[in-house]
Amino acid sequence: MNKTIKPTRVVAMAVLFVLIMVIYLAFLYNLQIVQGEEYYNKSKEITNTKRTVTAARGNILDRYGRVLVSNKECYNLKIDTAKLFKNDDPNAVILELVRMVEGYGDSYTDDLPISMSPPFEYDPDMTDIQRTMLEAYFKDKARERILPENPNAVELLSYMRTRYGIDNSYSAEEMRIIAGVRYSINVRYAINTADYMFVEDASMELIASIMENKLPGIEIERAYVRVYGTEYAAHLLGYTGLMTQEEYERYSLLNYATNAYVGKDGIEYAFEEYLHGQDGEVIETRNPSGTVLSTVYLKEPVPGNHVYITIDIALQEQVERILANGVENVLIKDRKQTRAEGIARGDYDPEMKDEITGAAAVVVDVRTGEPLAIASWPTYDVSTPVQPGADGRLRPGLHLQALRGHGRPHRPRHRIQHRDPHQVRGRVHQVRRRGLRP
């Protein structure tokens, strides 16, 4: 038997349908008409940014393929100045960031060569890069005619307190911290150098804390840090660092990025063009909160080539130890003799310095003449970060004999003419034409 639909139910269904349509239309009206301009402006804030992807630097290996220098993936913290200075008190944010960094045992970049506490004085051991930056800063601020010519450290910090709006509620030490970060950001507009990287190789605890607290103006970038897998052969391996202005003028011809790390000494310097690799490029799409929505590679990064040297690192270790022990024995014997002779003459000076200022030892393969170990004394631990001296170099001179390649038929041989005055005009070295996976 067929059942008829009651008219009341039809009316109820129609009313419900109309009600749903009214709610839906009201929502659309509010979204497109009432708040349409707001959402349109937000959509325009989505940004597409082209970013350089740093290529992994090639490894350095000894004659038997043991890795001496390699890379470790790390994360750097970069300050977004546009977001930072939108805050009512960016100085308070900077101080909070610094305290957080120090609290987790990390270190931040401070290029200002002035002592951290009163009495404020210039660092007598400032590097060439710091001196160049400081001179460029003076030259840039000379147009304001507020900063005196060749100001002392106190005058410079006094100017910075006013220039950066660091009020008197901050102590002298806090003012110095804030001024150091503000200067490090500001000086990069006065000199063509790398972008300011607030923290390099940040710990995961620090990154998690910054993300949890949603501190403004901080961006996280993936990068690589050089890892030295040996404590020996420091004078051979060398080290890397940010480019100076002079180095940028040279390497910019090879399409190096302004924030590229380059070899400063030793093998890192001699084989820079082989180790460096080719950076890639990506376009990142971000929403207004800074979240990356998509990443599109325009050019894939090409990792650097590996470099083999003739040194046997196990033998190098033994030679360095033997040399150090031999020098120490000679010094002990010489000190005793000098003391005895000085006492006999009545003019013994306990503060007298040792006459031996340096020593070296070389072990070569008698069949080929290839250096197997080149030791020097005194030396330093290459796996420990070392600040360059005033001349920007860790050690004078370079033993390039160990860079001469040894024949392996499946590896192509390359020739280079070293044009740096600190380099021996050497010839042949061996490069393994195989990339390092980033």
C-alpha positions in Angstrom: 0.0 0.0 0.0 1.4 3.4 -1.0 2.0 5.9 1.8 1.4 9.6 1.1 3.8 12.2 2.3 2.1 14.6 4.7 2.1 18.2 3.6 3.5 19.3 7.0 6.7 17.3 6.4 7.2 18.8 3.0 6.8 22.3 4.5 9.3 21.4 7.3 11.9 20.1 4.7 11.4 23.3 2.7 11.9 25.5 5.7 15.0 23.6 6.7 16.4 23.9 3.2 15.7 27.6 3.1 17.3 28.1 6.5 20.5 26.3 5.5 20.7 28.4 2.3 20.2 31.6 4.3 23.0 30.6 6.7 25.3 29.6 3.8 24.6 32.8 1.9 25.2 34.9 5.1 28.5 33.1 5.6 29.5 33.8 2.0 28.4 37.5 2.3 30.5 37.9 5.5 33.5 36.2 3.9 33.5 37.9 0.6 31.9 41.3 1.3 32.4 42.2 5.0 35.8 40.6 5.4 36.7 40.3 1.8 39.3 43.1 1.8 41.0 41.8 4.9 41.4 38.3 3.5 42.5 39.7 0.2 45.2 41.7 1.9 46.4 38.6 3.8 46.6 36.6 0.6 48.8 39.3 -0.9 51.2 38.8 2.1 52.2 35.3 0.8 55.7 35.8 -0.4 57.9 33.9 -2.9 61.6 34.2 -2.0 64.5 32.9 -4.0 67.1 31.4 -1.7 70.6 29.9 -2.3 71.1 26.3 -1.2 74.7 25.8 0.0 76.5 22.9 -1.6 78.3 20.4 0.6 82.0 21.0 0.6 84.2 18.1 -0.5 86.0 15.8 1.9 89.8 15.7 2.5 91.3 12.2 2.8 94.7 10.8 3.4 96.5 8.4 1.0 94.5 5.4 2.3 91.1 7.0 2.1 90.8 7.8 5.8 88.6 10.9 6.1 90.4 13.8 7.7 87.9 16.6 7.0 84.2 16.2 6.3 80.9 18.0 6.8 78.1 17.9 9.3 74.6 19.2 8.6 73.6 21.9 11.0 71.0 24.6 11.5 71.8 28.3 11.7 69.6 31.1 13.2 69.2 34.1 11.1 67.6 37.4 12.1 64.8 38.8 9.9 65.3 42.5 10.5 62.0 43.5 9.0 60.1 41.4 11.6 62.5 42.2 14.4 62.2 46.0 14.1 58.4 45.8 13.9 58.4 45.2 17.7 57.9 48.1 20.1 61.2 47.3 21.8 63.5 45.3 19.5 66.4 45.8 21.9 64.5 43.8 24.6 63.9 41.1 22.0 67.6 41.0 21.1 68.6 40.8 24.8 66.1 38.0 25.4 67.4 36.1 22.4 71.0 36.5 23.6 70.2 35.3 27.1 68.4 32.3 25.6 71.3 31.4 23.4 73.8 31.7 26.3 71.4 29.7 28.6 71.6 26.7 26.2 75.4 26.9 25.9 75.4 28.2 22.4 77.3 31.3 21.1 76.1 34.1 19.0 77.9 36.3 16.4 79.2 39.6 17.7 81.5 41.4 15.3 82.0 44.5 17.5 85.7 44.4 18.6 85.1 46.0 22.0 85.4 44.4 25.5 82.1 43.1 26.9 82.3 45.0 30.2 83.6 48.4 31.5 86.2 49.9 31.1 85.3 49.5 27.4 88.4 49.2 25.1 89.0 48.0 21.6 90.2 44.4 21.2 94.0 44.6 20.5 93.7 41.3 18.7 90.9 42.2 16.3 91.1 40.4 13.0 91.5 42.0 9.6 87.8 41.4 8.9 86.8 43.1 12.1 89.1 46.0 11.4 87.7 46.4 7.8 84.1 46.3 9.2 84.9 48.9 11.8 86.5 51.3 9.3 83.6 50.8 6.9 81.2 51.6 9.8 83.1 54.8 10.7 83.1 55.9 7.0 79.4 55.2 6.7 78.4 57.1 9.9 80.7 60.0 9.1 78.0 61.5 7.0 75.8 61.9 10.1 78.4 64.2 11.6 77.5 62.9 15.1 80.2 60.3 15.5 83.6 61.9 16.1 86.5 61.0 13.8 88.5 58.0 15.1 86.3 57.6 18.2 87.6 55.5 21.2 85.5 52.6 22.4 83.6 54.6 25.0 82.7 57.3 22.4 81.5 54.7 20.0 79.3 52.9 22.5 77.9 56.2 23.6 77.0 56.9 20.0 75.4 53.5 19.6 73.3 53.9 22.7 71.7 57.0 21.1 71.7 55.6 17.6 70.0 52.4 18.5 67.7 53.8 21.1 69.2 51.8 24.0 67.7 53.6 27.0 69.2 53.9 30.4 67.2 51.1 31.9 69.8 48.7 30.5 73.0 48.2 32.3 76.4 48.9 30.7 76.9 45.2 30.0 73.4 44.8 28.6 73.9 47.9 26.4 77.2 46.3 25.1 75.3 43.1 24.2 72.5 44.9 22.3 75.0 47.3 20.6 77.1 44.3 19.4 74.1 42.6 17.7 72.8 45.9 16.3 76.3 46.8 15.0 76.7 43.3 13.5 73.4 43.7 11.6 74.1 47.4 10.6 77.7 47.0 9.5 76.6 44.6 6.7 74.9 47.5 5.0 78.1 49.4 4.9 80.4 46.6 3.6 79.8 43.9 1.0 80.1 40.8 3.2 78.0 37.9 4.2 74.5 38.2 5.7 74.4 38.4 9.4 74.0 34.9 10.9 73.0 35.2 14.6 73.8 31.7 15.7 75.8 29.1 13.7 75.3 25.4 14.3 72.5 26.0 16.9 71.7 23.2 19.3 68.3 21.5 18.9 67.4 22.5 22.4 67.8 26.2 21.5 65.9 25.8 18.2 63.0 24.0 20.0 62.9 26.7 22.7 62.8 29.5 20.1 60.0 27.8 18.2 58.1 27.1 21.4 58.3 30.7 22.6 57.6 32.0 19.0 60.2 34.7 19.3 59.8 37.2 16.4 62.4 37.8 13.8 64.2 34.5 13.8 64.6 32.2 10.8 66.1 28.7 10.8 68.3 27.8 7.8 69.9 24.5 7.0 73.7 24.6 6.5 76.9 22.6 6.8 79.7 23.0 9.3 83.2 21.7 8.7 84.2 18.7 10.9 87.8 17.8 11.5 88.2 14.1 12.2 91.8 14.3 13.4 93.8 16.4 15.9 96.9 16.3 13.7 98.2 17.9 10.5 96.7 21.2 11.4 99.2 23.2 9.4 98.4 21.0 6.3 94.7 20.9 6.5 94.1 24.6 7.2 90.7 26.0 7.9 87.7 27.8 6.4 86.0 31.1 7.1 83.8 33.8 5.7 85.1 35.8 2.8 86.8 39.2 3.2 86.1 42.0 0.8 89.2 41.1 -1.2 88.3 37.5 -1.4 84.7 38.3 -2.5 86.1 40.3 -5.4 88.0 37.2 -6.5 85.4 34.5 -5.8 82.5 36.5 -7.1 83.9 35.8 -10.6 83.2 32.1 -9.8 79.6 32.9 -8.8 80.2 32.4 -5.0 77.4 33.6 -2.7 78.3 36.5 -0.5 77.9 34.3 2.6 80.1 31.5 1.3 82.8 29.9 3.4 86.2 29.6 1.7 89.5 28.1 2.5 91.8 30.4 4.4 94.9 28.3 4.7 96.4 24.9 3.9 94.6 22.4 1.7 91.3 24.1 2.3 92.8 27.2 0.6 95.0 25.4 -2.1 92.1 23.3 -3.4 89.3 25.8 -2.8 87.8 25.6 -6.3 87.8 21.8 -6.2 86.3 21.5 -2.7 83.7 24.2 -2.9 81.0 22.8 -5.2 78.2 24.7 -6.9 75.3 26.1 -4.9 71.7 25.5 -5.9 68.7 27.8 -5.9 65.1 27.3 -4.6 62.0 29.4 -4.5 60.2 29.2 -1.1 56.6 30.3 -0.7 55.8 31.5 2.8 52.5 32.6 4.5 52.4 35.7 6.7 53.4 33.8 9.8 56.6 32.6 8.0 55.6 29.0 7.5 57.1 27.5 4.3 54.2 26.4 2.1 56.2 25.0 -0.8 59.8 24.7 -2.0 60.6 24.5 -5.7 64.2 23.8 -6.8 65.4 26.0 -9.7 68.9 24.5 -9.6 70.1 21.5 -7.7 73.3 22.0 -5.6 76.4 20.1 -6.8 78.6 19.0 -4.0 82.3 19.6 -4.1 85.0 17.1 -5.1 87.0 15.0 -2.6 90.7 15.7 -2.3 93.3 12.9 -1.5 96.7 13.9 -0.2 99.9 11.8 0.2 99.9 12.0 4.0 99.5 8.9 6.1 97.6 10.3 9.1 98.6 7.4 11.4 102.2 8.1 10.6 101.6 11.8 10.9 100.3 11.3 14.4 103.4 9.4 15.5 105.8 11.9 13.9 104.1 14.8 15.6 104.3 13.0 19.0 107.9 12.1 18.5 108.8 15.6 17.5 107.0 17.1 20.5 108.7 14.7 22.9 112.1 15.3 21.3 111.7 19.1 21.6 110.5 18.9 25.2 113.5 16.7 26.1 115.9 19.2 24.4 114.2 22.1 26.2 114.4 20.4 29.6 118.1 19.7 29.1 118.7 23.2 27.8 116.9 24.8 30.8 119.0 22.8 33.3 122.2 23.8 31.5 121.2 27.4 31.3 120.1 27.5 34.9 123.4 25.9 36.0 125.5 28.3 33.9 123.4 31.3 35.0 123.8 30.5 38.7 127.5 30.0 38.2 127.8 33.5 36.6 125.4 35.0 39.1 123.0 36.3 36.4 120.4 33.6 36.2 117.0 34.9 35.1 114.1 32.4 35.7 111.9 34.4 33.3 114.3 33.8 30.4 112.5 32.3 27.3 113.5 29.1 25.6 115.8 29.6 22.6 113.9 27.0 20.5 111.0 28.7 18.8 110.1 26.0 16.3 111.0 22.6 14.9 109.9 20.4 12.0 110.2 16.8 10.8 109.5 15.3 7.4 109.1 11.6 6.4 109.1 10.7 2.7 108.6 7.6 0.6 112.2 6.8 -0.6 110.8 5.2 -3.7 108.7 8.1 -5.0 109.7 11.1 -2.8 106.1 11.6 -1.7 105.8 13.1 1.8 104.1 10.7 4.2 104.2 13.0 7.2 105.1 16.6 7.8 105.2 17.6 11.4 105.9 21.0 13.0 106.3 22.3 16.5 104.5 24.1 18.1 101.1 23.2 16.6 97.5 23.3 17.5 94.5 21.0 17.5 92.8 21.3 14.2 89.5 19.9 15.6 89.2 22.8 18.0 88.0 26.2 16.7 90.9 28.6 16.6 90.6 32.4 16.1 92.9 33.7 13.4 95.6 36.2 14.4 95.7 39.8 13.4 96.9 38.9 10.0 94.0 36.6 9.4 96.1 33.4 9.3 96.5 30.7 11.8 100.1 29.8 11.0 102.7 31.4 8.7 103.7 29.4 5.7 102.4 26.2 4.3 103.9 22.8 3.5 102.7 22.2 0.0 104.9 19.2 -0.8 102.3 17.0 0.8 99.8 18.1 -1.7 101.6 16.4 -4.6 99.4 13.7 -6.0 100.3 10.0 -6.1 99.4 7.9 -9.1 96.2 6.0 -9.2 95.2 5.2 -12.8 91.4 5.4 -12.2 91.6 9.0 -10.8 92.3 11.9 -13.2 95.3 14.1 -12.5 94.9 17.8 -12.4 97.5 20.6 -12.5 97.3 23.9 -10.7 99.5 26.9 -10.5 99.4 28.5 -7.1 99.4 32.3 -7.4 99.3 33.3 -3.8 102.6 34.6 -2.4 102.2 32.4 0.6 102.0 29.3 -1.6 104.8 27.4 -3.1 104.4 27.4 -6.9 103.7 23.7 -6.9 102.3 21.5 -9.5 100.4 18.3 -9.4 97.7 17.2 -7.0 95.1 14.5 -6.9 91.4 15.1 -6.9 88.8 12.5 -6.7 86.1 13.5 -9.1 83.2 12.1 -7.0 80.7 14.3 -5.2 79.7 14.2 -1.5 76.0 13.6 -1.0 74.5 16.6 0.8 
